[in-house]
Amino acid sequence: MSFRMKSRVLKKAGAMHLADICVYEGLDIITNKVSAQEQRMCQHHMISFVDPLVTNYTVVDFRNKATALIEDIFARDKIPIVVGGTNYYIEALLWKVLVSTKPQEVDTEKVTDRKVELEKEDGHALHKRLSQVDPEMAAKLHPHDKRKVARSLQVFEETGISHSEFLHRQHSEEGGGPLGGPLKFPNLCILWLHADQTGAPTPVGCKQDRSYIVINAGLESAVRPQTRDDEHSSGGIQGPIFKVLDERLDKRVDDMLAAGLLDELRDFHRRYNQKKVAEDSQDYQHGIFQSIGFKEFHEYLVTEGKCTPETSNQLLKKGIESLKQVTKRYARKQNRWVKNRFLNRPGPSVPPVYGLEVSDVSKWEESVLEPALEIVQSFIQGHKPVAAPVKTPCNEMENKRSYHMCDLCDRIIIGDREWAAHIKSKSHLHQLKKRRRLDSDAVTAIENQSISPDCDKELKEKGSPEQNEKEVKSRV
């Protein structure tokens, strides 16, 4: 579907610039890289240029290279079209939200990233260290969120300035807001292709499959698609509201298998991962090895040829099912990101988001292609599109980084919404019911206690019954 749309946009918009996390060589099927047919249409960038053994290629590296390419395309009077990738990378490309520390070498032999080294340490120890140098940031991060804690420590260690101070400087810039600095491009448009999951009219701001982003600086712009789903993130996958999308995602995995996914995984494992597994040094948290679809088949790959066909087949089925589950979970996560960081983004630098309905593929031309081309053409010509952008209510009062400590459950909760959900959760209500029962039993025992002469004498020495009862209750 996107192929036809891109071909029409290219005639009106110019050059295509593909910006995705598919920067690593290999695993073309599992990372869903742009097809050879699409690459023949025009020059593509940011695809398969990083060695698979590199594990310290970061979003900062991506942003720097992609930004330089965009500026080069602008300079040639062309329109860069940004397609594919994760929302985090897109946000880093469009807004000033990242903090750059000292330059680092992209090294295949040795990890030079301080953040990776910090992640090897205990999470609670890292969080305690962060609270000493940057208490404001530490209060916003959970001790279990080791990656973010390590990143904040890395910023302080390599710059001498706290991470929170960097963010305050970004927010205070003209055009900045609570989520970061200003937009890097004067005029931005996001085309959001959403799919109705139930057959009923789609509520504004939810249920989508793919999206495109257009950046327009005068006569320059950029466009980008993304896979996403419903805002709900219950790992699971049940419920009629997800039926249409879940079927599409399952079919996507089946299509990957039919396209040769297993052969691709075997070859990549043999060339890049087999030695690491033998040395027990495999890392599924960084680089291309963290791609959805590779680590899910770990057991199958390491035991293939070393176990019975029946066991191997069971592990294969387990890997396929795991891939389908994690794909759905990731889609829901992506949707939450788009809703919170694009649709509900607070502050002045909020670009328009135009929704396009893709539930009925037979109506692709009139429902998606033609409206999208009209919107893009309007931005190119400097006109306001006829279509109205998506509007969703934004809760300005909600604090996504507030710190809450539940003494009852002995848990740290970050965020107002998460705290509200926690105090209504079954586990919290169970602990609350248990505590109330213990309190009630203790009070009843005090009230029913028969006071003997010896006990009465002891109470007189210690104080009145009322005082003792208050003391017991306070201890409870």
C-alpha beads as a LAMMPS data file, in Angstrom:
LAMMPS data file: protein, C-alpha beads

476 atoms
475 bonds

1 atom types
1 bond types

-500.0 500.0 xlo xhi
-500.0 500.0 ylo yhi
-500.0 500.0 zlo zhi

Masses

1 110.0

Atoms # bond

1 1 1 0.000 0.000 0.000
2 1 1 2.710 2.475 0.945
3 1 1 4.556 1.776 -2.322
4 1 1 1.879 3.388 -4.471
5 1 1 1.544 6.323 -2.137
6 1 1 5.279 6.982 -2.105
7 1 1 5.510 6.830 -5.891
8 1 1 2.842 9.506 -6.239
9 1 1 4.347 11.687 -3.519
10 1 1 7.768 11.433 -5.150
11 1 1 6.488 13.000 -8.355
12 1 1 5.201 15.980 -6.397
13 1 1 7.693 16.126 -3.548
14 1 1 11.060 15.079 -4.952
15 1 1 13.696 12.979 -3.224
16 1 1 12.925 10.274 -0.685
17 1 1 14.909 10.032 2.497
18 1 1 14.387 6.863 4.463
19 1 1 15.284 7.213 8.133
20 1 1 14.826 4.062 10.142
21 1 1 16.564 2.033 12.828
22 1 1 17.387 -0.385 10.014
23 1 1 20.876 1.070 10.050
24 1 1 22.533 -2.303 10.661
25 1 1 23.626 -4.696 7.963
26 1 1 21.694 -7.974 7.896
27 1 1 18.306 -9.177 9.158
28 1 1 16.532 -7.445 6.277
29 1 1 13.356 -9.505 6.711
30 1 1 12.972 -9.250 10.457
31 1 1 13.651 -5.488 10.468
32 1 1 11.229 -4.987 7.566
33 1 1 13.660 -2.949 5.479
34 1 1 12.493 -1.114 2.388
35 1 1 12.263 -3.402 -0.638
36 1 1 14.656 -3.400 -3.578
37 1 1 11.808 -2.202 -5.801
38 1 1 11.248 0.866 -3.643
39 1 1 14.976 1.589 -3.431
40 1 1 15.160 1.675 -7.240
41 1 1 12.648 4.531 -7.319
42 1 1 15.083 7.040 -5.838
43 1 1 18.122 7.289 -3.619
44 1 1 17.625 5.998 -0.069
45 1 1 19.667 6.797 3.021
46 1 1 20.259 5.419 6.520
47 1 1 19.966 1.752 5.515
48 1 1 22.475 -1.039 6.245
49 1 1 25.562 1.070 6.893
50 1 1 26.477 0.020 10.470
51 1 1 28.338 -3.220 11.191
52 1 1 26.116 -5.707 13.083
53 1 1 28.793 -6.149 15.750
54 1 1 28.566 -2.472 16.720
55 1 1 26.524 -2.206 19.910
56 1 1 27.108 1.443 20.809
57 1 1 25.398 3.148 17.873
58 1 1 22.988 5.528 19.606
59 1 1 20.051 7.759 18.759
60 1 1 22.480 10.693 18.946
61 1 1 24.574 9.142 16.164
62 1 1 21.407 8.576 14.168
63 1 1 20.183 12.135 14.683
64 1 1 23.494 13.698 13.678
65 1 1 23.796 11.725 10.434
66 1 1 20.128 12.073 9.488
67 1 1 20.094 15.822 10.203
68 1 1 23.130 16.337 7.970
69 1 1 21.401 14.405 5.173
70 1 1 18.214 16.455 5.534
71 1 1 20.135 19.724 5.361
72 1 1 21.992 18.474 2.269
73 1 1 18.726 17.576 0.533
74 1 1 17.262 20.959 1.465
75 1 1 20.346 22.657 0.013
76 1 1 19.698 20.895 -3.316
77 1 1 16.140 22.248 -3.407
78 1 1 14.687 18.812 -2.831
79 1 1 12.203 17.510 -0.308
80 1 1 13.536 14.868 2.093
81 1 1 10.914 12.226 2.862
82 1 1 11.539 10.518 6.177
83 1 1 10.028 7.029 6.287
84 1 1 9.975 4.276 8.882
85 1 1 11.605 3.808 12.277
86 1 1 10.725 4.182 15.924
87 1 1 8.921 7.190 17.367
88 1 1 11.833 7.922 19.695
89 1 1 14.153 8.378 16.718
90 1 1 11.599 10.577 14.975
91 1 1 11.185 12.799 18.006
92 1 1 14.959 13.154 18.293
93 1 1 15.124 14.148 14.636
94 1 1 12.333 16.738 14.744
95 1 1 12.694 18.282 18.206
96 1 1 15.647 19.416 20.271
97 1 1 15.277 16.769 22.968
98 1 1 18.637 14.986 23.168
99 1 1 21.674 15.855 25.263
100 1 1 24.997 15.397 23.481
101 1 1 27.981 14.406 25.590
102 1 1 31.579 13.905 24.517
103 1 1 32.143 12.366 21.033
104 1 1 32.603 8.611 20.973
105 1 1 34.072 6.220 18.468
106 1 1 31.746 3.652 16.917
107 1 1 33.890 0.607 17.674
108 1 1 33.283 -3.019 16.691
109 1 1 35.911 -4.416 19.019
110 1 1 35.466 -2.499 22.227
111 1 1 32.448 -0.848 23.767
112 1 1 33.421 2.777 24.399
113 1 1 29.993 3.906 25.570
114 1 1 30.116 4.825 29.268
115 1 1 26.370 4.231 29.531
116 1 1 26.782 0.572 28.564
117 1 1 29.440 0.150 31.228
118 1 1 27.205 1.737 33.860
119 1 1 24.313 -0.560 32.946
120 1 1 26.365 -3.518 34.155
121 1 1 26.204 -2.219 37.735
122 1 1 23.396 -2.707 40.257
123 1 1 20.355 -0.567 39.510
124 1 1 19.748 0.558 43.075
125 1 1 23.408 1.504 43.501
126 1 1 23.255 3.550 40.304
127 1 1 20.069 5.270 41.436
128 1 1 21.628 6.141 44.808
129 1 1 24.650 7.621 43.044
130 1 1 22.375 9.643 40.740
131 1 1 20.409 10.982 43.717
132 1 1 23.669 12.433 45.051
133 1 1 24.655 14.290 41.865
134 1 1 21.226 14.949 40.322
135 1 1 18.444 14.490 42.914
136 1 1 15.847 16.089 40.643
137 1 1 16.370 13.519 37.884
138 1 1 16.659 10.663 40.377
139 1 1 13.214 11.550 41.751
140 1 1 11.757 11.102 38.251
141 1 1 13.344 7.720 37.519
142 1 1 12.592 4.307 38.961
143 1 1 15.629 2.405 40.286
144 1 1 14.703 -0.461 37.953
145 1 1 14.902 1.832 34.904
146 1 1 18.611 1.169 34.664
147 1 1 19.057 2.522 31.136
148 1 1 17.725 5.975 31.932
149 1 1 19.517 6.124 35.275
150 1 1 22.776 5.159 33.560
151 1 1 22.208 7.767 30.847
152 1 1 21.703 10.547 33.411
153 1 1 24.876 9.498 35.215
154 1 1 26.747 9.419 31.913
155 1 1 25.649 12.990 31.127
156 1 1 26.930 14.240 34.478
157 1 1 30.203 12.294 34.340
158 1 1 31.072 13.414 30.811
159 1 1 29.943 17.052 31.010
160 1 1 30.025 17.993 34.683
161 1 1 26.467 19.307 34.306
162 1 1 23.434 17.481 35.656
163 1 1 20.995 15.952 33.198
164 1 1 18.119 17.911 34.741
165 1 1 19.999 21.186 34.178
166 1 1 20.458 20.356 30.494
167 1 1 16.727 19.688 30.193
168 1 1 15.844 22.953 31.982
169 1 1 17.946 24.831 29.436
170 1 1 16.137 23.108 26.566
171 1 1 12.708 23.804 28.032
172 1 1 13.513 27.493 28.558
173 1 1 14.470 28.047 24.908
174 1 1 12.005 29.898 22.720
175 1 1 9.524 27.332 21.433
176 1 1 10.470 24.822 24.125
177 1 1 8.014 23.003 26.354
178 1 1 7.679 20.407 29.136
179 1 1 8.895 17.585 26.876
180 1 1 11.942 19.298 25.435
181 1 1 13.263 22.063 23.252
182 1 1 11.765 23.648 20.128
183 1 1 11.148 22.073 16.744
184 1 1 14.163 22.037 14.437
185 1 1 12.055 22.711 11.336
186 1 1 9.641 25.659 11.007
187 1 1 6.704 23.741 9.614
188 1 1 5.838 20.152 10.483
189 1 1 2.955 17.910 9.456
190 1 1 2.187 14.373 10.604
191 1 1 -0.028 12.092 8.525
192 1 1 -1.454 9.419 10.818
193 1 1 -3.029 6.383 9.178
194 1 1 -5.406 4.801 11.673
195 1 1 -7.417 1.574 11.379
196 1 1 -10.780 0.944 12.999
197 1 1 -10.442 -2.338 14.897
198 1 1 -14.111 -3.164 15.363
199 1 1 -15.840 -1.919 12.258
200 1 1 -17.347 1.012 14.163
201 1 1 -16.318 4.651 13.574
202 1 1 -12.793 5.237 14.818
203 1 1 -12.493 7.531 17.864
204 1 1 -10.194 10.456 17.210
205 1 1 -6.631 9.788 18.265
206 1 1 -6.487 6.000 18.501
207 1 1 -6.332 2.724 16.578
208 1 1 -3.754 3.147 13.837
209 1 1 -1.491 1.003 11.680
210 1 1 0.960 3.287 9.923
211 1 1 1.774 6.980 9.990
212 1 1 3.676 9.531 7.963
213 1 1 5.404 12.669 9.096
214 1 1 6.025 15.643 6.854
215 1 1 8.521 18.358 7.737
216 1 1 8.215 21.526 5.689
217 1 1 10.653 24.394 5.941
218 1 1 9.424 26.890 3.375
219 1 1 9.451 24.723 0.274
220 1 1 11.189 21.872 2.097
221 1 1 9.487 18.978 3.872
222 1 1 9.869 15.395 5.013
223 1 1 7.479 12.436 5.425
224 1 1 7.634 9.215 7.525
225 1 1 5.608 5.951 8.176
226 1 1 5.440 3.942 11.360
227 1 1 3.767 0.754 12.561
228 1 1 1.470 1.259 15.522
229 1 1 -1.655 -0.062 17.258
230 1 1 -4.157 0.723 19.957
231 1 1 -3.208 2.776 22.971
232 1 1 -3.879 -0.046 25.408
233 1 1 -0.777 -1.952 26.406
234 1 1 -2.022 -5.010 28.166
235 1 1 0.550 -7.445 26.903
236 1 1 -2.064 -9.341 25.749
237 1 1 -3.824 -9.467 22.915
238 1 1 -7.375 -10.493 23.752
239 1 1 -10.527 -8.528 23.202
240 1 1 -12.559 -7.786 20.070
241 1 1 -11.195 -4.232 19.885
242 1 1 -7.790 -5.624 18.841
243 1 1 -9.063 -8.358 16.526
244 1 1 -8.438 -6.659 13.158
245 1 1 -5.031 -5.317 14.046
246 1 1 -3.873 -8.498 15.760
247 1 1 -4.800 -10.503 12.690
248 1 1 -2.740 -8.130 10.547
249 1 1 0.251 -8.429 12.860
250 1 1 -0.001 -12.231 12.950
251 1 1 -0.140 -12.278 9.164
252 1 1 2.921 -10.052 9.021
253 1 1 4.878 -12.637 11.030
254 1 1 3.564 -15.448 8.824
255 1 1 4.620 -13.497 5.724
256 1 1 8.106 -13.050 7.192
257 1 1 8.383 -16.798 7.736
258 1 1 7.271 -17.430 4.162
259 1 1 9.852 -14.915 2.915
260 1 1 12.712 -16.892 4.495
261 1 1 12.925 -15.560 8.034
262 1 1 14.324 -18.773 9.528
263 1 1 17.146 -19.013 6.983
264 1 1 17.992 -15.369 7.667
265 1 1 18.089 -15.993 11.437
266 1 1 20.235 -19.131 11.075
267 1 1 22.746 -17.354 8.857
268 1 1 22.950 -14.311 11.110
269 1 1 23.318 -16.497 14.201
270 1 1 26.111 -18.497 12.567
271 1 1 28.045 -15.407 11.428
272 1 1 27.604 -13.058 14.366
273 1 1 26.111 -14.668 17.448
274 1 1 27.228 -18.305 17.691
275 1 1 30.643 -17.463 19.132
276 1 1 29.108 -15.064 21.665
277 1 1 26.656 -17.744 22.816
278 1 1 29.503 -20.261 23.234
279 1 1 31.352 -17.712 25.371
280 1 1 28.148 -16.850 27.235
281 1 1 28.637 -13.217 26.218
282 1 1 25.625 -12.679 23.982
283 1 1 23.898 -9.335 24.456
284 1 1 20.264 -8.964 23.455
285 1 1 19.956 -5.454 24.917
286 1 1 22.027 -3.404 22.473
287 1 1 22.499 -2.940 18.756
288 1 1 20.802 -5.111 16.168
289 1 1 20.705 -8.030 18.621
290 1 1 17.841 -6.325 20.463
291 1 1 15.678 -6.392 17.318
292 1 1 12.298 -7.989 17.816
293 1 1 12.445 -11.395 16.155
294 1 1 16.026 -12.430 16.871
295 1 1 16.212 -13.020 20.610
296 1 1 12.789 -14.707 20.532
297 1 1 14.377 -17.607 18.617
298 1 1 17.424 -17.936 20.888
299 1 1 16.527 -21.384 22.274
300 1 1 15.653 -22.710 18.825
301 1 1 18.877 -21.460 17.241
302 1 1 21.269 -22.673 19.948
303 1 1 19.715 -26.163 20.151
304 1 1 19.008 -26.806 16.460
305 1 1 20.689 -30.072 15.470
306 1 1 21.435 -30.873 19.124
307 1 1 17.995 -32.079 20.178
308 1 1 15.215 -34.268 18.862
309 1 1 13.115 -33.033 15.908
310 1 1 10.090 -32.932 18.194
311 1 1 11.849 -30.682 20.728
312 1 1 13.216 -28.477 17.960
313 1 1 9.757 -28.110 16.452
314 1 1 8.309 -27.167 19.847
315 1 1 10.992 -24.510 20.336
316 1 1 10.284 -23.173 16.853
317 1 1 6.577 -22.874 17.603
318 1 1 7.445 -21.195 20.901
319 1 1 9.642 -18.659 19.082
320 1 1 6.955 -17.893 16.510
321 1 1 4.301 -17.392 19.167
322 1 1 6.662 -15.234 21.225
323 1 1 7.418 -13.105 18.147
324 1 1 3.718 -12.560 17.511
325 1 1 3.057 -11.635 21.138
326 1 1 5.947 -9.200 21.441
327 1 1 5.071 -7.608 18.088
328 1 1 1.571 -6.821 19.342
329 1 1 2.904 -5.533 22.640
330 1 1 5.400 -3.296 20.870
331 1 1 2.680 -1.938 18.580
332 1 1 0.611 -0.883 21.580
333 1 1 3.653 0.751 23.125
334 1 1 4.314 2.673 19.919
335 1 1 0.747 3.899 19.908
336 1 1 1.025 5.239 23.439
337 1 1 4.163 7.089 22.413
338 1 1 2.447 8.730 19.432
339 1 1 -0.500 9.747 21.588
340 1 1 1.563 11.151 24.473
341 1 1 4.478 12.672 22.546
342 1 1 2.779 13.840 19.353
343 1 1 -0.995 14.173 19.766
344 1 1 -1.002 15.318 23.409
345 1 1 2.367 17.055 23.398
346 1 1 2.161 20.158 25.629
347 1 1 3.840 23.419 24.759
348 1 1 3.954 25.700 21.705
349 1 1 5.903 23.375 19.378
350 1 1 3.031 21.035 18.579
351 1 1 2.698 20.111 14.889
352 1 1 -0.652 19.277 13.253
353 1 1 -1.523 15.590 12.953
354 1 1 -3.815 14.579 10.093
355 1 1 -5.687 11.288 10.410
356 1 1 -6.364 8.987 7.449
357 1 1 -8.718 6.000 7.746
358 1 1 -7.245 2.724 6.420
359 1 1 -9.695 0.136 7.744
360 1 1 -11.132 -0.598 4.298
361 1 1 -8.226 -1.273 1.949
362 1 1 -10.586 -1.327 -1.060
363 1 1 -11.075 2.420 -0.499
364 1 1 -7.347 3.135 -0.398
365 1 1 -7.358 5.642 -3.275
366 1 1 -10.175 7.884 -2.010
367 1 1 -9.644 7.437 1.747
368 1 1 -5.845 7.513 2.002
369 1 1 -3.876 8.260 -1.149
370 1 1 -5.714 11.283 -2.517
371 1 1 -6.223 13.028 0.876
372 1 1 -2.561 12.428 1.781
373 1 1 -1.339 13.870 -1.518
374 1 1 -3.585 16.911 -1.099
375 1 1 -2.214 17.550 2.407
376 1 1 1.401 17.178 1.295
377 1 1 0.856 19.358 -1.774
378 1 1 -0.762 22.053 0.372
379 1 1 2.260 22.141 2.664
380 1 1 4.630 22.286 -0.293
381 1 1 2.732 25.261 -1.718
382 1 1 2.385 26.948 1.655
383 1 1 -1.410 26.559 1.853
384 1 1 -3.531 25.313 4.720
385 1 1 -4.868 21.802 3.940
386 1 1 -8.621 21.377 3.567
387 1 1 -8.527 18.449 6.015
388 1 1 -8.660 19.327 9.703
389 1 1 -5.907 17.990 12.003
390 1 1 -6.681 15.487 14.754
391 1 1 -7.526 17.057 18.093
392 1 1 -7.287 15.198 21.399
393 1 1 -7.743 16.522 24.934
394 1 1 -4.496 17.051 26.828
395 1 1 -4.301 16.849 30.600
396 1 1 -1.866 19.664 31.382
397 1 1 -2.054 18.910 35.110
398 1 1 -0.864 15.329 34.820
399 1 1 2.711 14.760 35.944
400 1 1 4.271 11.795 34.153
401 1 1 7.396 11.903 36.339
402 1 1 5.939 12.390 39.829
403 1 1 7.423 10.169 42.551
404 1 1 5.190 8.003 44.761
405 1 1 6.194 5.487 47.442
406 1 1 3.655 2.836 48.424
407 1 1 4.735 1.695 51.899
408 1 1 1.959 -0.866 51.903
409 1 1 3.318 -2.692 48.818
410 1 1 6.932 -1.538 49.264
411 1 1 6.985 -0.204 45.696
412 1 1 8.115 2.984 43.987
413 1 1 5.646 4.343 41.428
414 1 1 6.560 7.021 38.866
415 1 1 3.809 9.136 37.287
416 1 1 0.356 10.336 38.354
417 1 1 -1.469 7.982 36.009
418 1 1 0.590 4.994 37.121
419 1 1 -0.049 5.869 40.775
420 1 1 -3.797 6.139 40.205
421 1 1 -3.726 2.739 38.495
422 1 1 -1.640 1.206 41.299
423 1 1 -3.956 2.204 44.145
424 1 1 -6.815 0.581 42.228
425 1 1 -4.853 -2.577 41.384
426 1 1 -5.719 -5.992 42.794
427 1 1 -2.344 -6.367 44.484
428 1 1 -2.630 -3.036 46.308
429 1 1 -6.242 -3.641 47.345
430 1 1 -5.252 -7.088 48.617
431 1 1 -2.486 -5.591 50.754
432 1 1 -4.869 -2.898 51.986
433 1 1 -7.500 -5.479 52.963
434 1 1 -4.846 -7.563 54.705
435 1 1 -3.561 -4.562 56.677
436 1 1 -7.076 -3.549 57.740
437 1 1 -7.792 -7.080 58.922
438 1 1 -4.620 -7.116 61.022
439 1 1 -5.460 -3.723 62.492
440 1 1 -8.982 -4.854 63.340
441 1 1 -7.723 -8.051 64.998
442 1 1 -5.237 -6.107 67.089
443 1 1 -7.873 -3.619 68.297
444 1 1 -10.321 -6.434 69.091
445 1 1 -7.691 -8.261 71.123
446 1 1 -7.078 -5.144 73.188
447 1 1 -10.766 -4.526 73.791
448 1 1 -11.491 -8.145 74.780
449 1 1 -8.493 -8.545 76.990
450 1 1 -9.509 -9.398 80.569
451 1 1 -7.450 -7.431 83.015
452 1 1 -6.150 -9.551 85.923
453 1 1 -4.885 -8.020 89.232
454 1 1 -1.308 -8.586 88.130
455 1 1 -2.098 -7.101 84.779
456 1 1 -3.935 -4.212 86.442
457 1 1 -0.908 -3.487 88.584
458 1 1 1.307 -3.607 85.510
459 1 1 -1.024 -1.268 83.637
460 1 1 -1.051 1.191 86.543
461 1 1 2.725 1.225 86.446
462 1 1 2.754 1.729 82.701
463 1 1 -0.278 4.011 82.440
464 1 1 -4.055 3.974 81.975
465 1 1 -5.745 1.406 79.701
466 1 1 -6.676 4.215 77.363
467 1 1 -3.055 5.291 77.094
468 1 1 -1.897 1.724 76.521
469 1 1 -4.588 1.144 73.934
470 1 1 -3.557 4.288 72.089
471 1 1 0.058 3.154 72.215
472 1 1 -0.819 -0.266 70.801
473 1 1 -2.971 1.276 68.090
474 1 1 -0.217 3.687 67.129
475 1 1 2.239 0.784 66.863
476 1 1 -0.224 -1.109 64.682

Bonds

1 1 1 2
2 1 2 3
3 1 3 4
4 1 4 5
5 1 5 6
6 1 6 7
7 1 7 8
8 1 8 9
9 1 9 10
10 1 10 11
11 1 11 12
12 1 12 13
13 1 13 14
14 1 14 15
15 1 15 16
16 1 16 17
17 1 17 18
18 1 18 19
19 1 19 20
20 1 20 21
21 1 21 22
22 1 22 23
23 1 23 24
24 1 24 25
25 1 25 26
26 1 26 27
27 1 27 28
28 1 28 29
29 1 29 30
30 1 30 31
31 1 31 32
32 1 32 33
33 1 33 34
34 1 34 35
35 1 35 36
36 1 36 37
37 1 37 38
38 1 38 39
39 1 39 40
40 1 40 41
41 1 41 42
42 1 42 43
43 1 43 44
44 1 44 45
45 1 45 46
46 1 46 47
47 1 47 48
48 1 48 49
49 1 49 50
50 1 50 51
51 1 51 52
52 1 52 53
53 1 53 54
54 1 54 55
55 1 55 56
56 1 56 57
57 1 57 58
58 1 58 59
59 1 59 60
60 1 60 61
61 1 61 62
62 1 62 63
63 1 63 64
64 1 64 65
65 1 65 66
66 1 66 67
67 1 67 68
68 1 68 69
69 1 69 70
70 1 70 71
71 1 71 72
72 1 72 73
73 1 73 74
74 1 74 75
75 1 75 76
76 1 76 77
77 1 77 78
78 1 78 79
79 1 79 80
80 1 80 81
81 1 81 82
82 1 82 83
83 1 83 84
84 1 84 85
85 1 85 86
86 1 86 87
87 1 87 88
88 1 88 89
89 1 89 90
90 1 90 91
91 1 91 92
92 1 92 93
93 1 93 94
94 1 94 95
95 1 95 96
96 1 96 97
97 1 97 98
98 1 98 99
99 1 99 100
100 1 100 101
101 1 101 102
102 1 102 103
103 1 103 104
104 1 104 105
105 1 105 106
106 1 106 107
107 1 107 108
108 1 108 109
109 1 109 110
110 1 110 111
111 1 111 112
112 1 112 113
113 1 113 114
114 1 114 115
115 1 115 116
116 1 116 117
117 1 117 118
118 1 118 119
119 1 119 120
120 1 120 121
121 1 121 122
122 1 122 123
123 1 123 124
124 1 124 125
125 1 125 126
126 1 126 127
127 1 127 128
128 1 128 129
129 1 129 130
130 1 130 131
131 1 131 132
132 1 132 133
133 1 133 134
134 1 134 135
135 1 135 136
136 1 136 137
137 1 137 138
138 1 138 139
139 1 139 140
140 1 140 141
141 1 141 142
142 1 142 143
143 1 143 144
144 1 144 145
145 1 145 146
146 1 146 147
147 1 147 148
148 1 148 149
149 1 149 150
150 1 150 151
151 1 151 152
152 1 152 153
153 1 153 154
154 1 154 155
155 1 155 156
156 1 156 157
157 1 157 158
158 1 158 159
159 1 159 160
160 1 160 161
161 1 161 162
162 1 162 163
163 1 163 164
164 1 164 165
165 1 165 166
166 1 166 167
167 1 167 168
168 1 168 169
169 1 169 170
170 1 170 171
171 1 171 172
172 1 172 173
173 1 173 174
174 1 174 175
175 1 175 176
176 1 176 177
177 1 177 178
178 1 178 179
179 1 179 180
180 1 180 181
181 1 181 182
182 1 182 183
183 1 183 184
184 1 184 185
185 1 185 186
186 1 186 187
187 1 187 188
188 1 188 189
189 1 189 190
190 1 190 191
191 1 191 192
192 1 192 193
193 1 193 194
194 1 194 195
195 1 195 196
196 1 196 197
197 1 197 198
198 1 198 199
199 1 199 200
200 1 200 201
201 1 201 202
202 1 202 203
203 1 203 204
204 1 204 205
205 1 205 206
206 1 206 207
207 1 207 208
208 1 208 209
209 1 209 210
210 1 210 211
211 1 211 212
212 1 212 213
213 1 213 214
214 1 214 215
215 1 215 216
216 1 216 217
217 1 217 218
218 1 218 219
219 1 219 220
220 1 220 221
221 1 221 222
222 1 222 223
223 1 223 224
224 1 224 225
225 1 225 226
226 1 226 227
227 1 227 228
228 1 228 229
229 1 229 230
230 1 230 231
231 1 231 232
232 1 232 233
233 1 233 234
234 1 234 235
235 1 235 236
236 1 236 237
237 1 237 238
238 1 238 239
239 1 239 240
240 1 240 241
241 1 241 242
242 1 242 243
243 1 243 244
244 1 244 245
245 1 245 246
246 1 246 247
247 1 247 248
248 1 248 249
249 1 249 250
250 1 250 251
251 1 251 252
252 1 252 253
253 1 253 254
254 1 254 255
255 1 255 256
256 1 256 257
257 1 257 258
258 1 258 259
259 1 259 260
260 1 260 261
261 1 261 262
262 1 262 263
263 1 263 264
264 1 264 265
265 1 265 266
266 1 266 267
267 1 267 268
268 1 268 269
269 1 269 270
270 1 270 271
271 1 271 272
272 1 272 273
273 1 273 274
274 1 274 275
275 1 275 276
276 1 276 277
277 1 277 278
278 1 278 279
279 1 279 280
280 1 280 281
281 1 281 282
282 1 282 283
283 1 283 284
284 1 284 285
285 1 285 286
286 1 286 287
287 1 287 288
288 1 288 289
289 1 289 290
290 1 290 291
291 1 291 292
292 1 292 293
293 1 293 294
294 1 294 295
295 1 295 296
296 1 296 297
297 1 297 298
298 1 298 299
299 1 299 300
300 1 300 301
301 1 301 302
302 1 302 303
303 1 303 304
304 1 304 305
305 1 305 306
306 1 306 307
307 1 307 308
308 1 308 309
309 1 309 310
310 1 310 311
311 1 311 312
312 1 312 313
313 1 313 314
314 1 314 315
315 1 315 316
316 1 316 317
317 1 317 318
318 1 318 319
319 1 319 320
320 1 320 321
321 1 321 322
322 1 322 323
323 1 323 324
324 1 324 325
325 1 325 326
326 1 326 327
327 1 327 328
328 1 328 329
329 1 329 330
330 1 330 331
331 1 331 332
332 1 332 333
333 1 333 334
334 1 334 335
335 1 335 336
336 1 336 337
337 1 337 338
338 1 338 339
339 1 339 340
340 1 340 341
341 1 341 342
342 1 342 343
343 1 343 344
344 1 344 345
345 1 345 346
346 1 346 347
347 1 347 348
348 1 348 349
349 1 349 350
350 1 350 351
351 1 351 352
352 1 352 353
353 1 353 354
354 1 354 355
355 1 355 356
356 1 356 357
357 1 357 358
358 1 358 359
359 1 359 360
360 1 360 361
361 1 361 362
362 1 362 363
363 1 363 364
364 1 364 365
365 1 365 366
366 1 366 367
367 1 367 368
368 1 368 369
369 1 369 370
370 1 370 371
371 1 371 372
372 1 372 373
373 1 373 374
374 1 374 375
375 1 375 376
376 1 376 377
377 1 377 378
378 1 378 379
379 1 379 380
380 1 380 381
381 1 381 382
382 1 382 383
383 1 383 384
384 1 384 385
385 1 385 386
386 1 386 387
387 1 387 388
388 1 388 389
389 1 389 390
390 1 390 391
391 1 391 392
392 1 392 393
393 1 393 394
394 1 394 395
395 1 395 396
396 1 396 397
397 1 397 398
398 1 398 399
399 1 399 400
400 1 400 401
401 1 401 402
402 1 402 403
403 1 403 404
404 1 404 405
405 1 405 406
406 1 406 407
407 1 407 408
408 1 408 409
409 1 409 410
410 1 410 411
411 1 411 412
412 1 412 413
413 1 413 414
414 1 414 415
415 1 415 416
416 1 416 417
417 1 417 418
418 1 418 419
419 1 419 420
420 1 420 421
421 1 421 422
422 1 422 423
423 1 423 424
424 1 424 425
425 1 425 426
426 1 426 427
427 1 427 428
428 1 428 429
429 1 429 430
430 1 430 431
431 1 431 432
432 1 432 433
433 1 433 434
434 1 434 435
435 1 435 436
436 1 436 437
437 1 437 438
438 1 438 439
439 1 439 440
440 1 440 441
441 1 441 442
442 1 442 443
443 1 443 444
444 1 444 445
445 1 445 446
446 1 446 447
447 1 447 448
448 1 448 449
449 1 449 450
450 1 450 451
451 1 451 452
452 1 452 453
453 1 453 454
454 1 454 455
455 1 455 456
456 1 456 457
457 1 457 458
458 1 458 459
459 1 459 460
460 1 460 461
461 1 461 462
462 1 462 463
463 1 463 464
464 1 464 465
465 1 465 466
466 1 466 467
467 1 467 468
468 1 468 469
469 1 469 470
470 1 470 471
471 1 471 472
472 1 472 473
473 1 473 474
474 1 474 475
475 1 475 476
